Amino acid sequence: MSEDVWREGDALVLKRVGEPPLLLRLDRGPIRLGDAGLIDLTSLLGSPPGGSIDWLGTQYRALRPSLSDLFATMTRGAQIITPKDGARILSLASIAPGDRIGEAGSGSGALTIALAFAVGPSGMVLSFDRRAEAMRLAKANVERAGLGPRVRWVEGDVVKSGWPEEHLDAIVLDLPEPWAALAPSYRAVRTGAWMVAYTPTYNQLERTVRTMREIGLDEVQALEVIERALHVGEGGTRPSFDMLGHTGFLSAGRRVD
Ligand SMILES: C[S@@+](CC[C@H](N)C(=O)[O-])C[C@H]1O[C@@H](n2cnc3c(N)ncnc32)[C@H](O)[C@@H]1O
């Protein structure tokens, strides 16, 4: 295995205990850190992640971004997939390193980031959106996350054009009308692949599941993920008062010819 060291162009987070992550791209020479001034990370190049760097007299750890760092620092446009749903989508779609995954639509790129993270450097995400503005935002978020080389972008309507590739390992749909994209998606996945849809309302879910059955998907299933954070204090552990309410429903089915 090659040594894990910092290289130019890598995404990096600066982290101090108790403070939020600062996401940066590692370049040679001074780089601007928002309104906070300039920072020079050149000395990190060639060293392993986890080392310290001094900035304005304070020590920061330079770390590879975790998935939660990437979600926390992304710019949001369209309604994004939350980590609770994103994680379940990865397991429903059975996404593994090296996979080639289709995704529509790109939106703000939150799910694209989770998919690109999961497929690893040898995998590929083919991400579709019919709105140029959404695609620009998704692309900017994915590039900032250092995952750009793993994603291929297609601007267009996936229902009208279908997918430009075949034998994809899975397809994930987060569109207002996922049922309309199911038949073209069926043709674009390999036998044994899963198709997963995310829908905010029961009406959308019903129509999606009905279409999954009609086109002959196997093991069709529907579910909702409910997450409740806990406040942990010695002798006073209880559910948090702020609960993430409804986000969306997940449905999935498998192509078995
Ligand atoms: C809710 S957003 C997706 C959010 C994204 N999953 C995320 O986590 O950031 C839905 C996106 O689907 C796109 N879209 C809707 N219908 C489409 C279609 N038929 N083909 C391609 N993109 C479509 C919209 O333009 C929109 O950007």
The ligand as a MOL file (V3000), in Angstrom:
LIG
                    3D

  0  0  0     0  0            999 V3000
M  V30 BEGIN CTAB
M  V30 COUNTS 27 29 0 0 0
M  V30 BEGIN ATOM
M  V30 1 C -33.8300 17.4350 -3.8610 0
M  V30 2 S -32.6430 17.7360 -5.0870 0 CHG=1
M  V30 3 C -31.4150 16.4890 -4.8140 0
M  V30 4 C -30.5990 16.7310 -3.5560 0
M  V30 5 C -29.3480 15.8830 -3.4830 0
M  V30 6 N -29.6650 14.4720 -3.3750 0
M  V30 7 C -28.4790 16.3030 -2.3100 0
M  V30 8 O -28.2940 15.4950 -1.3700 0
M  V30 9 O -27.9440 17.4280 -2.3030 0 CHG=-1
M  V30 10 C -33.4440 17.1660 -6.5520 0
M  V30 11 C -32.6820 17.5300 -7.8240 0
M  V30 12 O -33.2030 16.7350 -8.8840 0
M  V30 13 C -33.1360 17.4880 -10.0700 0
M  V30 14 N -34.0580 16.8460 -11.0360 0
M  V30 15 C -35.4130 16.7950 -10.9490 0
M  V30 16 N -35.9270 16.0520 -11.9690 0
M  V30 17 C -34.8540 15.6500 -12.7230 0
M  V30 18 C -34.7370 14.8740 -13.9120 0
M  V30 19 N -35.8060 14.3540 -14.5190 0
M  V30 20 N -33.4860 14.6510 -14.4090 0
M  V30 21 C -32.3830 15.1700 -13.7960 0
M  V30 22 N -32.4570 15.9180 -12.6610 0
M  V30 23 C -33.6680 16.1670 -12.1300 0
M  V30 24 C -33.5040 18.8940 -9.6450 0
M  V30 25 O -33.0320 19.8440 -10.5590 0
M  V30 26 C -32.8600 18.9840 -8.2610 0
M  V30 27 O -31.5960 19.6350 -8.3150 0
M  V30 END ATOM
M  V30 BEGIN BOND
M  V30 1 1 1 2
M  V30 2 1 2 3
M  V30 3 1 2 10
M  V30 4 1 3 4
M  V30 5 1 4 5
M  V30 6 1 5 6
M  V30 7 1 5 7
M  V30 8 2 7 8
M  V30 9 1 7 9
M  V30 10 1 10 11
M  V30 11 1 11 12
M  V30 12 1 11 26
M  V30 13 1 12 13
M  V30 14 1 13 14
M  V30 15 1 13 24
M  V30 16 1 14 15
M  V30 17 1 14 23
M  V30 18 2 15 16
M  V30 19 1 16 17
M  V30 20 1 17 18
M  V30 21 2 17 23
M  V30 22 1 18 19
M  V30 23 2 18 20
M  V30 24 1 20 21
M  V30 25 2 21 22
M  V30 26 1 22 23
M  V30 27 1 24 25
M  V30 28 1 24 26
M  V30 29 1 26 27
M  V30 END BOND
M  V30 END CTAB
M  END
